[in-house]
Amino acid sequence: MRLTTYSRITTAAEVRTALAALGSPRKAGELARFFKTAPGQYGEGDHFLGLTVPLQRQLVAQFKNLPLEQAVRLLKHNRFHEERLTALLFLVRHFQQAPTEAARKQVVAAYLANLKWVNNWDLVDLSAPHILGAWLINRDRSLLYKMVTSRVLWQRRIAILATFHFIYHGQSHDTLALAEQLLDDQEDLMHKAAGWMLREVGKRVSLTDLRGFLKKHAPRMPRTMLRYAIERLSEAERQKWMAAQFA
């Protein structure tokens, strides 16, 4: 789909109108089921327009001059999941293109002030590493250790997903420490997130670090977390770690 790129300053209302125009009722229904929006599920009550992530990224490029305050407005005053995700993609763009530390700090402050809207796994995964993780790469990370104890599922996921940025820079300590704190988490979405980050430690940083974590914790790791963590290991080694849960 060919989209017009605006050179002038644009508004949240224009982005919202563009999102609505590109929505698909059929796709919206599929997304509602995929993101578990039925009563009692983690996405209960969420509503969708029916847009793919690549299309939302195109809209971010189209409305590239949307000011930060308008992106925050789109995030806060929303009816639909895609409005929140598109707003977060704008925040990522603002952070990555910010010319100064002060400008980046402003984006981080806006992100942290509006965490209530970062309330599904895709919203977390597409924003936390690129904003909070990138901000903390050379800073004190105690905020993540506070967030990982939150009663709010999505804040715990933000804490562990933020470390993806550290992993890309060859650092595993915080991922391992936070994953350890999540061993007793009751949410399967957290088991998947922690296992995924552990797998990435083994892939991008150190198999020794991953194996050290498994040696210490495999017997008590949630089954899903363990399966995700060992996904890239050999069949024989996967069987070894799975058997450790029954030793």
Summary of the structure (lengths in Angstrom):
residues: 247
radius of gyration: 19.3
end to end distance: 55.5
largest distance: 64.5
contacts: 798
relative contact order: 0.08
helix: 67%
strand: 0%
